[in-house]
Amino acid sequence: MAAPIPDHLDDLTTDWLTTALRAGERIDTATRVVSMSVEPLGDGAGFAGSLGRLTISYEGGGGPTSIVAKFPTSVRENRASSELLGLYEREIMVYRELLGDLPVPTAGLAYAHIEADPKAERQIANLAKVEHLPLWLLRILGRIMLHSPAAKPKPSVLLVDDLAPATVGNQVEGCHRQDAEAVVEVAAALHAATRGPLAPPTTHWLLPGDIAPKLFQAAFLDTRKALLKRGGAILGPHTLELIEMMRRDGQAVNQRIHRNSPLCLCHGDLRLDNIFFDPNGGIAALIDWQLAYLGPGVIDLAYFITGSLPADTAERDIDELIAFYHEKLVAHGIADYPLDRLRTDYDDALLIVLQRMAGIDNIDFGEGRGVDLVDIWLERVDARLRRVEV
């Protein structure tokens, strides 16, 4: 587009929106936006993006009366780390290149644009190089990257269909068994459709989860103490032992789970705040694909379970949900993944979730709901880890 990309909801204009909706073929050239109102969405639910519902009026023709706009977060630290990790480009490319051909409900794409980064394609080669460096040096480099002055932010915007009357889940509240099964069924369909030879190709914006296990371990070692401090009153002795075990063996666990299970497209942030539920039952859409990657689907499963089910959920019920996921994989034609192996991989996936939870130190969760969410999440992770042997 010739017009500059707005950097925030407050920067939107009717002229820019007219041009965007024409480019996305949601309105014709005779139609233009004459008015719009903006309703901010998702307070305390997302940490890398800023969302708003646009209610729109036209002249000269018709168009969508309501769409949702997503911009990079205005929280400086979160935006810098999100751009460093390529989150904004990844989500836009997943919407553009992948979701239209996959059996997963999601919001329809109305328009998306991001300023190109000519250095982005070097990412794969750079990751391969850093894996040869010692852990101590990787930890230093990681600190430098996270705390270096941010480059000029790259504008990006995503416009998607409004999913109302569907309602978004609430991770703080958690969900009951019926909703959990609906999510797991959708996840199994996504994983089966993109598994093994059906997986999308690796690109600079879609990487395999095991491309840099030493780098991930270095990040864990660098944030482990912050996790211990943040979760000191929440995490039990068994989880603390597992954190110490991951300090020694985290890289090996990451490599093992990726070796044991074929890669597929993982959502990467499969939690209730990113899931819309149809008022008539079932899942209306999975949203927020910023953390999508190629990896074992069981990590998505463990991530969802640890983030969404109450801490007092019986392990018997967890085992039944794992078996339900396996049943749906089999129904989609996956015949080479026995249930016993899935259960073993699930325990490793819980350790990967624990490793990733250490990264909360690098995110500004704000106040109120964001803080509550982290505390409840840690409590649920702690409960689920009790099944894992040290």
C-alpha positions, 0 to 999 in steps of 0.5 A: 500500500502507498499509504503508511501503515498505522502504528496503533489503533488510535492512528487508524483513519477512514481513508487508510481503512478504505484502501486496506479493505479494497486491497483485501477485496472486502469492498470494491473500488466504488465503496469507501469507509465514511465512519468507524468506531474503535473498541479496544479488546483483550485487556490483560489477555495478550502481551505482544499485540494490541487489538480493537473491534472496528464498527464501520459504515460505508457509502457507495456500497457495502462491506463488513460492518465489523472487523478486528484490527491487531497492531504490535503492542505499545509496551516497549519491552514486549514489542522489542522482544516480539520483533526480535523473535519475528512474531508479527511476521510469523502470524501474518505469514501463517494467515496468508500462506497456511490457514486457508488450506488447513482443517482448523477454524480461524478468523478470516483474513481481511488484510495484513501487511508488515514492512519487510526485513531484508535480514530475516532470511538469515535467521536459519543460517545464524541459528545453525552457527550459534549452536556451535558456541558454548553455553556460557557465551550463548547466555551472554549473547542472549542478554545482549540481544534482549537488552540492546537498544531496539531498532526502529520498530517495523510497522505491521497490521492484521485485519480479521473477521469479527468472530461475534457472537462467538466468545473468547475463553478465559484462561484465568477461569479455566475450562471444563471437560467438554470445552477441553475436549473440543479444543483437543479435537481441533488440535488433533485435526491440525496436527494430523493434517500437517504431520510428517511429510504433510508439514509446511516447509521450514522458512525464516518465519516458520522454524522447527522447535529443535533448530537451536536446542542449545540456544533454548537451554541457554535462555532457560539457564538465564531465566531460571532464577527469575522463575524460581523467584516469581514462583517461589510461593507457588511451585512445590518441592517436586517442581523445584527438583525438575527445574534443577534436572532441566538445568542439567538435561534440558537440551537433551529433553528437547532433542529427545521429544523432537526425535520421538515424534514427527513434526507438524504445525503447532499453534505454539500458544494454545490457551483459552485466551486464544480460543473462541467458542461457538455459542452453539457448541464447539470451537469457532476459531483459534487466533493469535498464531504469533508463536506457531512453529514446527514441532511435536503436536504433543507439546501443544497438548501439554501447553493447553492442558497445563494452562487451561485445566484447574490445578485440582483436576485428577490425573485420571481425567488428564489421562482420559484427555490424552487418550481422547487426543490419540483417538482423534489422531487415529481417526485422522489416519495417524496409525504409527503413534501408539498411545503408550508412546504419546503418554511418554512424550506427554511427560517430556512435553510437560518439561518443555512447558516448564522450560518455556515458563522460565521466559515469563521474566522477559515479558511485561504482564502489566497489573491485575489480570496479567499477574493473576494469569501468571500465578494461576498458570504456574499453579496449574503447571506445578500440579501437572508436573507431579506425574513426571519422574525426576 
